[in-house]
Amino acid sequence: MKQLQVGQLLVTRVPNEPGPEQASLTEAMAEVGRRSMAAIYGDDDLVDSGATWATALAETPYRRRTALVASTVTDPDRVLGWVSATLPLTDNRQLAELELGLDPEADISTVGRTLWSVLRPELVADGRKSVQPWSAHAPAAAGTPRLLPATGAGELPADDLATLLTDLGFVLEQVDRYSVLDVDTVAHRATALTEAAAQAAGSAYRTITWAGVTPPELRERLAVLRSRMSVDAPMADLDGELEVWDADRVLHTDERVAAVGRHQVVTAAEHVPSGALVAYTLLTQRLDLPSVAFQDDTLVHGGHRGHRLGMLVKASNLAALERLAPQVARIHTWNADENAHMLAINVELGFRTAGFEGGWQLRL
């Protein structure tokens, strides 16, 4: 299916190969993202550019991606919404991870239902059993009805997007707190927090920081933590299995980060007696918007918790940011609302709550 009419809407598949059609459609996806995020959070810091989307659509050995856009029959050039499905290929082959972009001025229910009606049969035919979208939401205004996740931690406003997903049969499994850090507010504290955490950790641990591609001698050791990240982070009842990581996958992922226009800064904690990496955290800077970075993975191996390693690697990474990515002014991050320990670290670092994301699931 390249293009399909459903009622008064046209659903068009975005090509995975570069070309004029892909460029036009991915730019339209980015524009819908800008309108959507401006309505929710008031800025476009989180919106991927058309060029980033184009690169991300290329198939890799570890996953492939499909994207559909919806427009009206009368104005096929105006995209009203899109859906993207990421399909793991080497592990978690039962999963489909969804992203949605819906123009706030469009009929969200009609556009969303139409896109889902086309995508769902494709996922079923591909053998996907569990579909997991994440939805972005502003803090609920006073008096707004709320939705509680299955975990009981956090809440979402029952807005149009949450209502759409509920009506389609998705279950709200988890709520993530979305937080933002103004780097200037922590610059004078990052070194002090690092020193305090290092003292608590003791001489059995030391930090290693790098930017860009992971050094070859660290890839196998980092792969152990990247694999654990897939199951050790709080995931409520969202389906998922252990991801298989090795040195090649670490290198591939690092190269993909660069290809989509990101610059990463990583700090890991090494257990000196064993030489194992036992904690890590990574920040990715947008090169097309250098003032913006994302605090992505942070993990402390279960056998080494209780030594302030989470604060150690995060504060160390922030202290290194001025040298390795000095343009960054704002850092965005997401944490499960039940992850009280990591949220407490973020609050101590200076992150402020800016909104929420819902983790939904539909078992086909």
Beta strands, then each sheet from edge to edge (+ up, - down):
strand 1: 3-6
strand 2: 9-13
strand 3: 63-72
strand 4: 79-88
strand 5: 95-102
strand 6: 130-137
strand 7: 146-147
strand 8: 156-157
strand 9: 171-182
strand 10: 205-211
strand 11: 262-271
strand 12: 276-286
strand 13: 292-300
strand 14: 330-336
strand 15: 352-363
sheet 1: 1+ 2- 3+ 4- 5+ 6+ 15- 9+ 14- 13- 12+ 11- 10+
sheet 2: 7+ 8-
end
